[in-house]
Amino acid sequence: MRNYKVEKNLVGSENWLNTSFVSVKGVPDQKSVSETKEGSEREEVIQSWNNIAVMRVTSENPTKFFIGFFNNKTSQYLKHELTTDLEFGMRIGPDDINFMVLPVNAGDKVSLELIEQTTEADPKYTDLILI
């Protein structure tokens, strides 16, 4: 085999991009989306999840990013740009999940932090955006 990394001088952390992510435990009593089809039925199940991961994305300068998730079955990200220094919530289903942020410009550094897990009815977060 050709050692591409050495051949192209790609050794060292400066050649590897980092993705910030947080791991969240699932809530076992929630209905699973794997039991549903794609589309509106799937979204109905997701909207029924009342448990929320409250997160914050920061960077040194305002930076555009995408939010996404991955678990042992899939990896997806929302194709809608958001800008850092933002707090938001994402629903938690029955499975453990990892939420990630991907900067639009791959070399930009962004950080994702889990603030807490709560419920949709938490009065502290009445104005929080829920994605």
N, C-alpha and C positions, 0 to 999 in steps of 0.2 A: 504493500500500500504506500501511496505517497503521503507524507506527513504535511498536509496542507497548512496547518497552523505554523509550523516552523518555516516551511517554504516561503510563505507570504509574510513572515515576521509578525504574526498575530499573537505572540506570547506577551502576557502582561495584562493587568487589570484595565489599562487604558483602552484596550481593544474590545472590551466586553461591556455591554450596557446593563445597568441594573434596573430591575422593576421592583417597585415598592408594593408589598402586599401585606394583608392581615388575615389571620385564620380565625374563623368563627365556628363555634360548635352549633350543630343543628338542633332543632327543637323536635324531638321524636313524635309528638302527638299531632304534627301537621300533616296534611294530605300531601302525597308525593306527586310531582308533575309527571313522573314516569308512568303513572297510571292513566294519563290523559293523552289526547292527540295534540297536535300543534294548533296554533291559532287562538281563537277566543276562548275555547274551553281551557286551554293551558293557562292563559292569562287570568281567568276566573280563579283558578286554583292558587296562583301566585298572589293575587289580590286578597285572598282569604287569610294569608299568613299575617298575623297580628304582631309578631315579634320583629323588632327592628335593630339593625346594627347602625349606630350613629358614628360617623367617621368624619375626619377632617383631612383635607389635602392642602399641603403647604409647599412653598418654594421660596428661594431668595427674591425672585422677581415674579410678577404675574406670568404664569405659564399655562398654556392651553394643554389639556389632557383628555384622555378617554378613560372611562371607568369600565371595569370588566370583572369577571369572576372565573374561577376554575375549580373543579372538583375532580373526583376520580372518573367522571364520565364525559365531561365536556369542558370547553374553554370558550368564552364569548366576551365581547366587549361592545358597548353601546357606541354606534357610529355618530354620536353627537358630541361636539366639543364643549368642554366645561373649562373654567379658569380657576386656578389655584386660589388659596386662602378662602376655601369654601367648606362649609359643613353641610352634610346631607345624610339621609338615611337610606338603607337598602333592606328589603325584607329578608327574613331568615326562614328557610323551609326546614324540612325534617333531616336533611343531610348536612354534614360538616361542609363548609365552603370557604374558599379563599377569595377575597376581593383584592383587585389589583388596579393600579393606575399606570397608564401608558402615555408618556408625554407625546404630543403631536410631533415635535422635533426630537428624534430619538436620543440626542445627546443631552437634552435638558434634564435636570435633576428635580424630581418631585418626591414628596414624602407623604405616605398614607398612614394615618393613625386611627386606631379604634378608640373612640371616646367611651362608649358604653353600649351595652345591649339593654333594650327597653321595650316598651310596647307602643303601638301607634297612638294610644290614648294618653301618653305621658304629657302632662301639662307644661313641662319644661321645654317641649319641642313643638309647640303649636305652629310656629312659623318655619320650621325646618322643611326643606324640600325633600321629598321622598321619591326616589328614582326606582 
